[in-house]
Amino acid sequence: MGSFKKILLFAGMILATSGAFSQEVFPSVQRLQEYCKLTAPTGYSPKLNVLMLTPKGNFHYLFPFYHAFRDEQKFRKIYGDKGFYDEMSQYFAFAGDYETAMQYLIRSYDTLDEASTRKIYKTAVGLKDITHVNARSYIHLAAKDRRVIMINEAFAKPIHRAFTMSLLQDLYRQGFRYLAMEMLDNFSDHTLDKVTMHTGYYAGEPVAGELIRTALSIGYTLVSYEDTAAGDHTASQRDSIQAENIYNVIRQDSTAKILVHASFTHISKKPGPDGFIPMALAFKRISGIDPLTIDQTDMTEESNFAYGRVIYEAYLARFPLTEPSIALVDGNPVNVTDKDLYDLCVIHPLTTYKDGRPEWLSLDGIRKPITLKPPTAGVYLVQAYYLNEFEMNNKTAWQLVPADQTYITNGKNNYLLYLRKGKYKVFFRDINYQILNVLSVDVN
C-alpha cells in the first residue's frame, strides 16, 4: 500500500500547468473542422450560445460540432477551456468516436513534465505483491449479500456503460430487479419502457442505449432518480434528493435490490473536502443500507486528472492487463490511486482498435463488426437503427438512438459498425446531416 501512496503523493507535488495535446485527429474530424470554418453548415446559428445535441427536439449528432468548430473562441470563452474540452469529448463519444473523445478530454488536464513522468514509471516498476482478479467475477461474489450496488461512469467513456451492461445478467440472477440511472429523464413525460430521446439526454449515446435496451430485455425496471431542480440546488441538496429518490424504491418494495449507475463521485461514501455529501453517503445515512460502491473512472485510460492518467499508464506498463480487473493486496481489494472513496476500483485494460473503432464495442461478443460500403458519393456519417424501433416510430429516426454510428472510415473508405444479430435501417448522411440513402441490413 505504501507504494500506491508514493506514486500518488509524488505525482501530486509535481503537477505542471503547461503543455498541450497535439496528437493528430482522424481525417474525418479534420474534414469536419475545415468544412465548418469555411461553410455555414445547414442548421448553424451564429446566435447560439450553448452547445447542444437536440435542436428542434430531435437528435442531431453533428449539430454541436458545427458550432464548436465554427465559433470555437466564442464557446471556449463561454465554457472556459476545461469546460469546452470536457463538453466536446462527450459529443465525440456520442458520435461514436472514442479516440477523439479521449484526445479532447485530456486537453482539459494539467500535464506532467517528462522527468516527473519517468519517476512515476520507475516507482510503478517496483510495485509487488499485487494480484489481479476478473472484475466481473469479483463483483458477482461481492454482491452476494448486498441490496444496493452503485457503479460510476465518466460521461465521455462509453466503455463504462459497456462494463455495467456486462454485470446485468449475473446481478439479475442474484435478485436485482431495479436499474436506477442518473442519466434517465426524471420528468413526467419521460419514456422508460424503450429508448428514445425522451429516455434521457445521455441515453442518446449509442452504448448507453444498448445498456438500457439490454436491461429492459432482461427484465429490469428502470428508475429515474435525478433531482429535477438540480440547477436551483447546491451539490449536497441535489445528491440528497437523488438518495431519497432511490430510497423510495425500497420504501415501496421492501425486497428491492437495486443497481445504481451514476457519474463520478456521486457514489463516494466519504464527505468532500468542502463539506459536500455525495449521494451514496446520503443514501447510507437515510436508509441504513451500506451500498457496495464501484469506481471505474480513476483507472480507465486517461483517468480523470493528469497524474491519474500517468499512474494508469505506468501501472498498465507494469501489469499489462487484458480484462477489467480488481487489484488485490493480501487478498483485499485496493484502489491503485490510493483513494478510499469507494469499496472497489475496476482497472480497465488499454483499448485496442479495429479500423479506428474500439474492439470493446463488441460488448463481450454480443455484437459483430460489420463493414459497410457507402452506396452513394458524399457520405459522411453512417447510423444503424433497429428496424423494429424505426417502424414503431412512424418510420422516422429523428428521435431514436442508433445502435451504433460513426464517421470514421478505413483505408478503403468503408465504415465499421458493431451490431447485434437482427434487422436494421442504416442511414447514410452527408456532412450537413442530410439523408443520402437508407438501406435495410440484416445481421446474421
KEFIGU-328231 format. One record per residue (C-alpha): residue number from 1; residue in one letter; chain; x, y, z. Coordinates in Angstrom, 1 decimal, padded with zeros to 4 digits. Layout:
N
{NUM; a; A; {X; Y; Z}}
...
This chain:
444
{1; m; A; {000.0; 000.0; 000.0}}
{2; g; A; {002.9; 002.4; 000.7}}
{3; s; A; {003.9; 002.2; -003.0}}
{4; f; A; {000.5; 003.4; -004.1}}
{5; k; A; {000.8; 006.4; -001.8}}
{6; k; A; {004.2; 007.1; -003.0}}
{7; i; A; {003.1; 007.3; -006.6}}
{8; l; A; {000.1; 009.5; -005.8}}
{9; l; A; {001.8; 011.9; -003.5}}
{10; f; A; {004.8; 012.3; -005.8}}
{11; a; A; {002.6; 013.0; -008.8}}
{12; g; A; {000.5; 015.5; -006.9}}
{13; m; A; {003.6; 017.5; -006.0}}
{14; i; A; {005.0; 017.8; -009.5}}
{15; l; A; {001.9; 018.8; -011.4}}
{16; a; A; {002.6; 021.3; -014.1}}
{17; t; A; {000.1; 023.7; -015.6}}
{18; s; A; {001.5; 023.9; -019.1}}
{19; g; A; {001.6; 021.7; -022.1}}
{20; a; A; {-000.8; 020.9; -024.9}}
{21; f; A; {-002.1; 017.8; -026.5}}
{22; s; A; {-001.2; 017.7; -030.2}}
{23; q; A; {-002.0; 014.2; -031.4}}
{24; e; A; {-003.5; 014.2; -034.9}}
{25; v; A; {-007.2; 013.7; -035.1}}
{26; f; A; {-008.9; 011.5; -037.7}}
{27; p; A; {-009.1; 012.8; -041.2}}
{28; s; A; {-012.9; 012.8; -040.8}}
{29; v; A; {-012.6; 015.2; -037.9}}
{30; q; A; {-010.2; 017.4; -039.8}}
{31; r; A; {-012.6; 017.4; -042.7}}
{32; l; A; {-015.5; 018.5; -040.5}}
{33; q; A; {-013.4; 021.2; -038.8}}
{34; e; A; {-012.3; 022.6; -042.2}}
{35; y; A; {-015.8; 022.4; -043.6}}
{36; c; A; {-017.3; 024.3; -040.6}}
{37; k; A; {-014.7; 027.0; -040.8}}
{38; l; A; {-015.3; 027.6; -044.5}}
{39; t; A; {-019.0; 027.0; -044.7}}
{40; a; A; {-022.0; 027.6; -042.6}}
{41; p; A; {-023.5; 024.1; -042.2}}
{42; t; A; {-027.2; 023.5; -042.6}}
{43; g; A; {-028.8; 024.4; -039.2}}
{44; y; A; {-025.9; 026.5; -038.0}}
{45; s; A; {-026.9; 029.6; -036.0}}
{46; p; A; {-024.4; 032.3; -035.1}}
{47; k; A; {-026.7; 033.4; -032.2}}
{48; l; A; {-026.5; 030.0; -030.4}}
{49; n; A; {-024.7; 030.3; -027.1}}
{50; v; A; {-024.9; 026.7; -025.8}}
{51; l; A; {-023.7; 023.5; -027.4}}
{52; m; A; {-026.5; 021.1; -027.8}}
{53; l; A; {-027.4; 017.7; -029.3}}
{54; t; A; {-031.1; 018.2; -029.7}}
{55; p; A; {-032.1; 021.2; -031.8}}
{56; k; A; {-035.8; 021.5; -032.5}}
{57; g; A; {-036.4; 018.5; -030.3}}
{58; n; A; {-034.6; 015.9; -032.4}}
{59; f; A; {-031.2; 014.2; -032.1}}
{60; h; A; {-028.6; 015.8; -034.4}}
{61; y; A; {-025.2; 014.2; -033.7}}
{62; l; A; {-023.2; 016.7; -035.8}}
{63; f; A; {-025.0; 019.9; -034.6}}
{64; p; A; {-022.7; 020.7; -031.7}}
{65; f; A; {-019.6; 020.3; -033.9}}
{66; y; A; {-021.0; 022.8; -036.4}}
{67; h; A; {-020.9; 025.5; -033.7}}
{68; a; A; {-017.9; 024.4; -031.7}}
{69; f; A; {-015.7; 024.3; -034.8}}
{70; r; A; {-017.1; 027.4; -036.5}}
{71; d; A; {-017.2; 029.5; -033.3}}
{72; e; A; {-014.5; 027.8; -031.1}}
{73; q; A; {-013.2; 031.0; -029.4}}
{74; k; A; {-016.7; 032.1; -028.5}}
{75; f; A; {-017.6; 028.8; -026.9}}
{76; r; A; {-014.2; 028.5; -025.2}}
{77; k; A; {-014.9; 031.8; -023.6}}
{78; i; A; {-018.5; 030.8; -022.6}}
{79; y; A; {-017.5; 027.4; -021.2}}
{80; g; A; {-013.9; 028.1; -020.2}}
{81; d; A; {-011.1; 025.9; -021.8}}
{82; k; A; {-011.7; 023.0; -019.4}}
{83; g; A; {-015.4; 023.1; -019.8}}
{84; f; A; {-015.2; 023.4; -023.6}}
{85; y; A; {-012.9; 020.3; -023.9}}
{86; d; A; {-015.0; 018.3; -021.5}}
{87; e; A; {-018.1; 019.1; -023.4}}
{88; m; A; {-016.6; 018.3; -026.7}}
{89; s; A; {-015.2; 015.0; -025.5}}
{90; q; A; {-018.8; 013.9; -024.7}}
{91; y; A; {-020.1; 014.9; -028.2}}
{92; f; A; {-017.3; 012.9; -029.8}}
{93; a; A; {-018.4; 009.9; -027.7}}
{94; f; A; {-022.0; 010.4; -028.7}}
{95; a; A; {-020.8; 010.3; -032.4}}
{96; g; A; {-019.0; 007.0; -031.9}}
{97; d; A; {-015.5; 008.5; -032.0}}
{98; y; A; {-013.9; 007.3; -028.7}}
{99; e; A; {-010.4; 008.0; -029.7}}
{100; t; A; {-011.0; 011.7; -030.4}}
{101; a; A; {-013.2; 011.9; -027.3}}
{102; m; A; {-010.1; 010.9; -025.3}}
{103; q; A; {-007.9; 013.3; -027.1}}
{104; y; A; {-010.2; 016.2; -026.3}}
{105; l; A; {-010.7; 015.1; -022.7}}
{106; i; A; {-007.1; 015.3; -021.8}}
{107; r; A; {-006.7; 018.7; -023.3}}
{108; s; A; {-008.5; 019.9; -020.2}}
{109; y; A; {-006.0; 018.3; -017.9}}
{110; d; A; {-002.8; 019.8; -016.4}}
{111; t; A; {000.3; 018.0; -017.5}}
{112; l; A; {003.4; 016.4; -016.0}}
{113; d; A; {006.8; 017.1; -017.3}}
{114; e; A; {008.8; 014.2; -018.8}}
{115; a; A; {011.2; 013.8; -015.9}}
{116; s; A; {008.4; 013.5; -013.4}}
{117; t; A; {006.6; 011.0; -015.6}}
{118; r; A; {009.7; 008.9; -015.8}}
{119; k; A; {009.9; 008.8; -012.0}}
{120; i; A; {006.3; 007.7; -011.7}}
{121; y; A; {007.0; 004.9; -014.1}}
{122; k; A; {010.1; 003.9; -012.1}}
{123; t; A; {008.1; 003.7; -008.9}}
{124; a; A; {005.4; 001.6; -010.7}}
{125; v; A; {008.1; -000.9; -011.8}}
{126; g; A; {008.8; -001.5; -008.1}}
{127; l; A; {005.2; -002.5; -007.2}}
{128; k; A; {005.0; -006.0; -006.0}}
{129; d; A; {002.8; -008.4; -004.0}}
{130; i; A; {-000.2; -007.4; -006.1}}
{131; t; A; {-002.6; -009.9; -007.7}}
{132; h; A; {-005.5; -009.2; -010.1}}
{133; v; A; {-008.8; -011.0; -010.5}}
{134; n; A; {-011.5; -010.7; -013.1}}
{135; a; A; {-013.7; -007.7; -012.1}}
{136; r; A; {-017.0; -009.1; -013.2}}
{137; s; A; {-016.4; -012.3; -011.2}}
{138; y; A; {-015.2; -010.5; -008.1}}
{139; i; A; {-018.2; -008.1; -008.2}}
{140; h; A; {-020.5; -011.1; -008.6}}
{141; l; A; {-019.2; -012.5; -005.3}}
{142; a; A; {-019.1; -009.2; -003.5}}
{143; a; A; {-022.7; -008.5; -004.4}}
{144; k; A; {-023.9; -011.7; -002.8}}
{145; d; A; {-025.2; -010.1; 000.5}}
{146; r; A; {-025.8; -006.6; -000.8}}
{147; r; A; {-029.1; -004.9; -001.5}}
{148; v; A; {-027.7; -001.9; -003.3}}
{149; i; A; {-024.8; -001.7; -005.7}}
{150; m; A; {-023.6; 001.7; -007.0}}
{151; i; A; {-021.2; 001.9; -010.0}}
{152; n; A; {-020.0; 005.1; -011.7}}
{153; e; A; {-019.1; 006.3; -015.1}}
{154; a; A; {-017.3; 009.2; -016.9}}
{155; f; A; {-019.6; 010.9; -019.4}}
{156; a; A; {-017.2; 010.7; -022.3}}
{157; k; A; {-016.3; 007.0; -021.7}}
{158; p; A; {-018.9; 004.6; -023.1}}
{159; i; A; {-016.6; 001.7; -022.0}}
{160; h; A; {-018.0; 002.2; -018.5}}
{161; r; A; {-021.6; 001.7; -019.8}}
{162; a; A; {-020.4; -001.4; -021.6}}
{163; f; A; {-018.9; -002.8; -018.4}}
{164; t; A; {-022.1; -002.1; -016.4}}
{165; m; A; {-024.0; -003.9; -019.1}}
{166; s; A; {-021.8; -006.9; -018.6}}
{167; l; A; {-022.9; -007.2; -015.0}}
{168; l; A; {-026.7; -007.1; -015.6}}
{169; q; A; {-027.4; -010.8; -016.2}}
{170; d; A; {-025.4; -012.0; -013.2}}
{171; l; A; {-026.9; -009.5; -010.9}}
{172; y; A; {-030.4; -010.3; -012.1}}
{173; r; A; {-029.8; -013.9; -011.2}}
{174; q; A; {-028.9; -012.7; -007.7}}
{175; g; A; {-032.3; -010.9; -007.4}}
{176; f; A; {-031.5; -007.4; -008.6}}
{177; r; A; {-034.6; -006.1; -010.4}}
{178; y; A; {-034.1; -002.4; -010.5}}
{179; l; A; {-031.7; -000.3; -012.5}}
{180; a; A; {-031.5; 003.3; -011.3}}
{181; m; A; {-029.6; 005.6; -013.6}}
{182; e; A; {-028.6; 009.2; -013.2}}
{183; m; A; {-028.9; 009.7; -017.0}}
{184; l; A; {-032.6; 008.9; -017.1}}
{185; d; A; {-035.0; 011.8; -017.6}}
{186; n; A; {-037.0; 012.2; -014.3}}
{187; f; A; {-039.8; 014.4; -015.6}}
{188; s; A; {-043.3; 013.2; -016.1}}
{189; d; A; {-043.1; 012.9; -019.9}}
{190; h; A; {-040.1; 010.6; -019.9}}
{191; t; A; {-040.0; 007.2; -021.7}}
{192; l; A; {-038.6; 004.4; -019.6}}
{193; d; A; {-040.0; 001.4; -021.4}}
{194; k; A; {-038.0; 001.9; -024.5}}
{195; v; A; {-035.0; 004.0; -025.8}}
{196; t; A; {-035.8; 007.4; -027.4}}
{197; m; A; {-034.7; 010.9; -026.9}}
{198; h; A; {-037.3; 011.1; -024.1}}
{199; t; A; {-035.4; 008.4; -022.1}}
{200; g; A; {-032.6; 010.8; -021.1}}
{201; y; A; {-030.0; 013.1; -022.6}}
{202; y; A; {-027.1; 010.8; -022.1}}
{203; a; A; {-029.2; 007.8; -023.1}}
{204; g; A; {-028.7; 009.2; -026.6}}
{205; e; A; {-025.2; 007.9; -026.6}}
{206; p; A; {-025.4; 004.5; -028.5}}
{207; v; A; {-023.7; 002.3; -025.9}}
{208; a; A; {-025.9; 003.9; -023.2}}
{209; g; A; {-028.9; 002.9; -025.5}}
{210; e; A; {-027.6; -000.6; -025.6}}
{211; l; A; {-027.2; -000.8; -021.8}}
{212; i; A; {-030.8; 000.4; -021.4}}
{213; r; A; {-032.2; -002.0; -024.1}}
{214; t; A; {-030.4; -004.9; -022.5}}
{215; a; A; {-031.7; -004.1; -019.0}}
{216; l; A; {-035.2; -003.9; -020.3}}
{217; s; A; {-034.9; -007.2; -022.2}}
{218; i; A; {-033.6; -009.0; -019.1}}
{219; g; A; {-036.5; -007.7; -017.0}}
{220; y; A; {-035.1; -004.8; -015.0}}
{221; t; A; {-037.4; -001.9; -014.0}}
{222; l; A; {-035.7; 001.4; -014.8}}
{223; v; A; {-035.6; 004.0; -012.1}}
{224; s; A; {-035.0; 007.7; -012.8}}
{225; y; A; {-033.8; 009.5; -009.7}}
{226; e; A; {-032.2; 012.8; -010.8}}
{227; d; A; {-033.1; 016.0; -008.9}}
{228; t; A; {-035.4; 017.7; -011.4}}
{229; a; A; {-034.5; 021.1; -009.8}}
{230; a; A; {-030.8; 020.5; -009.7}}
{231; g; A; {-030.0; 023.8; -011.2}}
{232; d; A; {-031.6; 025.6; -008.2}}
{233; h; A; {-029.9; 023.4; -005.5}}
{234; t; A; {-026.5; 023.1; -004.0}}
{235; a; A; {-024.5; 020.0; -004.8}}
{236; s; A; {-025.3; 018.4; -001.5}}
{237; q; A; {-029.0; 019.2; -001.8}}
{238; r; A; {-029.0; 017.6; -005.3}}
{239; d; A; {-027.3; 014.4; -004.1}}
{240; s; A; {-029.6; 014.2; -001.0}}
{241; i; A; {-032.7; 014.3; -003.3}}
{242; q; A; {-031.1; 011.7; -005.5}}
{243; a; A; {-030.6; 009.5; -002.5}}
{244; e; A; {-034.2; 010.0; -001.4}}
{245; n; A; {-035.5; 009.1; -004.8}}
{246; i; A; {-033.5; 005.8; -004.8}}
{247; y; A; {-034.6; 005.0; -001.3}}
{248; n; A; {-038.2; 005.5; -002.3}}
{249; v; A; {-037.9; 002.3; -004.4}}
{250; i; A; {-037.1; 000.4; -001.1}}
{251; r; A; {-039.9; 002.1; 000.7}}
{252; q; A; {-042.3; 000.9; -002.0}}
{253; d; A; {-040.7; -002.6; -002.4}}
{254; s; A; {-039.2; -003.9; 000.8}}
{255; t; A; {-037.5; -006.7; -001.0}}
{256; a; A; {-035.9; -004.5; -003.7}}
{257; k; A; {-032.3; -005.0; -004.8}}
{258; i; A; {-031.0; -002.1; -006.8}}
{259; l; A; {-028.1; -001.5; -009.2}}
{260; v; A; {-027.4; 002.3; -009.4}}
{261; h; A; {-025.4; 003.7; -012.4}}
{262; a; A; {-024.2; 007.2; -011.6}}
{263; s; A; {-021.4; 009.5; -012.5}}
{264; f; A; {-018.1; 010.2; -010.9}}
{265; t; A; {-018.0; 010.9; -007.1}}
{266; h; A; {-021.8; 010.7; -006.6}}
{267; i; A; {-021.1; 007.2; -005.4}}
{268; s; A; {-018.5; 008.2; -002.9}}
{269; k; A; {-019.1; 007.3; 000.8}}
{270; k; A; {-016.8; 010.0; 002.1}}
{271; p; A; {-017.7; 013.7; 002.5}}
{272; g; A; {-016.0; 016.0; 000.2}}
{273; p; A; {-013.3; 018.5; 001.4}}
{274; d; A; {-015.9; 021.3; 001.1}}
{275; g; A; {-018.5; 019.5; 003.2}}
{276; f; A; {-020.2; 018.0; 000.1}}
{277; i; A; {-022.3; 015.0; 001.0}}
{278; p; A; {-022.4; 012.7; -002.0}}
{279; m; A; {-025.4; 010.6; -003.0}}
{280; a; A; {-024.0; 007.3; -001.8}}
{281; l; A; {-023.2; 008.7; 001.7}}
{282; a; A; {-026.6; 010.4; 001.9}}
{283; f; A; {-028.3; 007.2; 000.9}}
{284; k; A; {-026.4; 005.2; 003.6}}
{285; r; A; {-027.5; 007.7; 006.2}}
{286; i; A; {-031.2; 007.8; 005.4}}
{287; s; A; {-031.6; 004.1; 004.6}}
{288; g; A; {-029.1; 002.4; 007.0}}
{289; i; A; {-028.1; 000.3; 004.0}}
{290; d; A; {-024.4; 000.2; 003.1}}
{291; p; A; {-024.1; 000.2; -000.7}}
{292; l; A; {-021.3; -001.6; -002.5}}
{293; t; A; {-019.6; 001.2; -004.4}}
{294; i; A; {-017.5; 000.5; -007.6}}
{295; d; A; {-015.4; 003.1; -009.2}}
{296; q; A; {-014.5; 002.9; -012.9}}
{297; t; A; {-013.3; 006.4; -013.5}}
{298; d; A; {-009.8; 006.5; -011.9}}
{299; m; A; {-008.3; 003.6; -013.6}}
{300; t; A; {-009.6; 003.7; -017.2}}
{301; e; A; {-007.2; 005.1; -019.9}}
{302; e; A; {-006.8; 008.9; -019.5}}
{303; s; A; {-008.3; 008.7; -015.9}}
{304; n; A; {-009.9; 011.8; -014.5}}
{305; f; A; {-006.9; 014.0; -014.0}}
{306; a; A; {-003.4; 014.5; -015.1}}
{307; y; A; {-001.5; 012.4; -012.6}}
{308; g; A; {-004.2; 009.8; -012.6}}
{309; r; A; {-003.6; 009.4; -016.3}}
{310; v; A; {000.1; 008.9; -015.8}}
{311; i; A; {-000.4; 006.5; -012.9}}
{312; y; A; {-002.8; 004.5; -015.1}}
{313; e; A; {-000.3; 004.3; -017.9}}
{314; a; A; {002.6; 003.4; -015.6}}
{315; y; A; {000.5; 000.7; -013.9}}
{316; l; A; {-000.6; -000.8; -017.1}}
{317; a; A; {003.1; -000.9; -018.3}}
{318; r; A; {003.9; -002.8; -015.1}}
{319; f; A; {000.8; -005.0; -015.2}}
{320; p; A; {-000.4; -005.4; -018.9}}
{321; l; A; {-004.0; -006.4; -018.0}}
{322; t; A; {-006.2; -007.7; -020.8}}
{323; e; A; {-009.5; -007.7; -019.0}}
{324; p; A; {-011.3; -005.5; -016.5}}
{325; s; A; {-009.7; -006.3; -013.2}}
{326; i; A; {-009.6; -005.7; -009.5}}
{327; a; A; {-006.2; -005.3; -007.8}}
{328; l; A; {-005.7; -007.2; -004.5}}
{329; v; A; {-003.1; -006.9; -001.8}}
{330; d; A; {-003.1; -009.7; 000.7}}
{331; g; A; {-006.5; -010.8; -000.7}}
{332; n; A; {-008.1; -007.4; -000.1}}
{333; p; A; {-009.2; -005.0; -002.9}}
{334; v; A; {-007.2; -001.8; -003.3}}
{335; n; A; {-007.6; 001.4; -005.3}}
{336; v; A; {-004.3; 002.0; -007.2}}
{337; t; A; {-004.7; 005.8; -006.9}}
{338; d; A; {-005.0; 005.3; -003.1}}
{339; k; A; {-008.4; 006.9; -002.8}}
{340; d; A; {-010.6; 005.5; -000.1}}
{341; l; A; {-013.9; 006.8; -001.6}}
{342; y; A; {-015.1; 003.5; -002.9}}
{343; d; A; {-015.2; -000.1; -002.0}}
{344; l; A; {-013.9; -001.4; -005.3}}
{345; c; A; {-011.9; 000.0; -008.2}}
{346; v; A; {-012.2; -001.5; -011.7}}
{347; i; A; {-009.0; -001.3; -013.7}}
{348; h; A; {-009.8; -001.3; -017.4}}
{349; p; A; {-007.3; -002.6; -020.0}}
{350; l; A; {-006.0; -000.4; -022.8}}
{351; t; A; {-008.4; -000.1; -025.7}}
{352; t; A; {-007.5; -001.9; -028.9}}
{353; y; A; {-008.9; -000.7; -032.1}}
{354; k; A; {-010.1; -002.1; -035.4}}
{355; d; A; {-010.4; 000.5; -038.3}}
{356; g; A; {-010.4; 003.3; -035.7}}
{357; r; A; {-013.1; 001.8; -033.5}}
{358; p; A; {-012.7; 000.3; -030.1}}
{359; e; A; {-013.0; -003.5; -030.1}}
{360; w; A; {-014.8; -003.4; -026.8}}
{361; l; A; {-017.8; -002.2; -028.8}}
{362; s; A; {-018.4; -005.8; -029.4}}
{363; l; A; {-019.9; -005.8; -025.9}}
{364; d; A; {-018.3; -009.1; -024.9}}
{365; g; A; {-019.1; -010.7; -028.3}}
{366; i; A; {-022.8; -009.8; -028.3}}
{367; r; A; {-022.2; -007.6; -031.4}}
{368; k; A; {-020.3; -008.3; -034.6}}
{369; p; A; {-018.0; -005.9; -036.6}}
{370; i; A; {-019.9; -005.2; -039.8}}
{371; t; A; {-018.1; -003.3; -042.6}}
{372; l; A; {-020.4; -001.2; -044.8}}
{373; k; A; {-019.6; 000.4; -048.1}}
{374; p; A; {-021.4; 003.7; -048.8}}
{375; p; A; {-023.9; 003.2; -051.6}}
{376; t; A; {-023.5; 006.7; -052.9}}
{377; a; A; {-021.0; 009.6; -053.0}}
{378; g; A; {-020.8; 012.3; -050.4}}
{379; v; A; {-021.5; 010.1; -047.4}}
{380; y; A; {-020.0; 011.4; -044.1}}
{381; l; A; {-021.9; 009.7; -041.2}}
{382; v; A; {-023.4; 006.2; -041.0}}
{383; q; A; {-026.0; 005.3; -038.5}}
{384; a; A; {-027.7; 001.9; -037.8}}
{385; y; A; {-031.2; 001.9; -036.2}}
{386; y; A; {-033.1; -001.1; -035.1}}
{387; l; A; {-035.8; -001.9; -037.6}}
{388; n; A; {-038.5; -002.5; -035.0}}
{389; e; A; {-037.8; 000.8; -033.3}}
{390; f; A; {-037.8; 002.6; -036.6}}
{391; e; A; {-041.1; 001.1; -037.7}}
{392; m; A; {-042.7; 001.8; -034.3}}
{393; n; A; {-041.6; 005.4; -034.6}}
{394; n; A; {-043.6; 006.1; -037.8}}
{395; k; A; {-040.6; 005.0; -039.9}}
{396; t; A; {-038.6; 008.1; -038.8}}
{397; a; A; {-035.3; 008.1; -037.0}}
{398; w; A; {-035.1; 011.7; -035.7}}
{399; q; A; {-035.8; 010.9; -032.0}}
{400; l; A; {-034.3; 007.4; -032.0}}
{401; v; A; {-030.9; 006.3; -030.6}}
{402; p; A; {-028.7; 004.5; -033.1}}
{403; a; A; {-027.5; 001.0; -032.2}}
{404; d; A; {-024.1; 002.3; -033.5}}
{405; q; A; {-022.8; 005.1; -035.6}}
{406; t; A; {-019.6; 006.5; -036.9}}
{407; y; A; {-018.0; 008.9; -039.4}}
{408; i; A; {-014.6; 007.1; -039.3}}
{409; t; A; {-013.6; 005.3; -042.4}}
{410; n; A; {-011.0; 002.6; -043.0}}
{411; g; A; {-008.4; 002.7; -045.8}}
{412; k; A; {-011.0; 001.7; -048.4}}
{413; n; A; {-013.4; 004.5; -047.3}}
{414; n; A; {-015.8; 001.9; -045.7}}
{415; y; A; {-017.4; 002.2; -042.3}}
{416; l; A; {-017.2; -000.3; -039.4}}
{417; l; A; {-020.2; -000.7; -037.2}}
{418; y; A; {-020.7; -003.1; -034.2}}
{419; l; A; {-024.2; -004.6; -034.4}}
{420; r; A; {-026.1; -007.5; -032.8}}
{421; k; A; {-027.9; -010.1; -034.9}}
{422; g; A; {-031.0; -008.6; -036.2}}
{423; k; A; {-032.6; -006.2; -038.8}}
{424; y; A; {-031.6; -002.6; -039.2}}
{425; k; A; {-032.3; 000.5; -041.2}}
{426; v; A; {-028.9; 002.1; -042.0}}
{427; f; A; {-028.8; 005.8; -042.7}}
{428; f; A; {-026.1; 007.4; -044.8}}
{429; r; A; {-025.9; 011.1; -044.2}}
{430; d; A; {-023.7; 013.8; -045.7}}
{431; i; A; {-021.7; 016.4; -043.7}}
{432; n; A; {-024.9; 018.6; -043.4}}
{433; y; A; {-026.7; 015.7; -041.8}}
{434; q; A; {-028.9; 015.3; -044.8}}
{435; i; A; {-030.0; 011.7; -045.6}}
{436; l; A; {-028.5; 010.5; -048.9}}
{437; n; A; {-029.6; 006.9; -048.7}}
{438; v; A; {-031.3; 004.3; -046.4}}
{439; l; A; {-030.6; 000.6; -046.7}}
{440; s; A; {-032.1; -002.4; -045.0}}
{441; v; A; {-029.4; -004.5; -043.4}}
{442; d; A; {-029.8; -008.0; -041.9}}
{443; v; A; {-027.0; -009.1; -039.5}}
{444; n; A; {-026.9; -012.9; -039.2}}
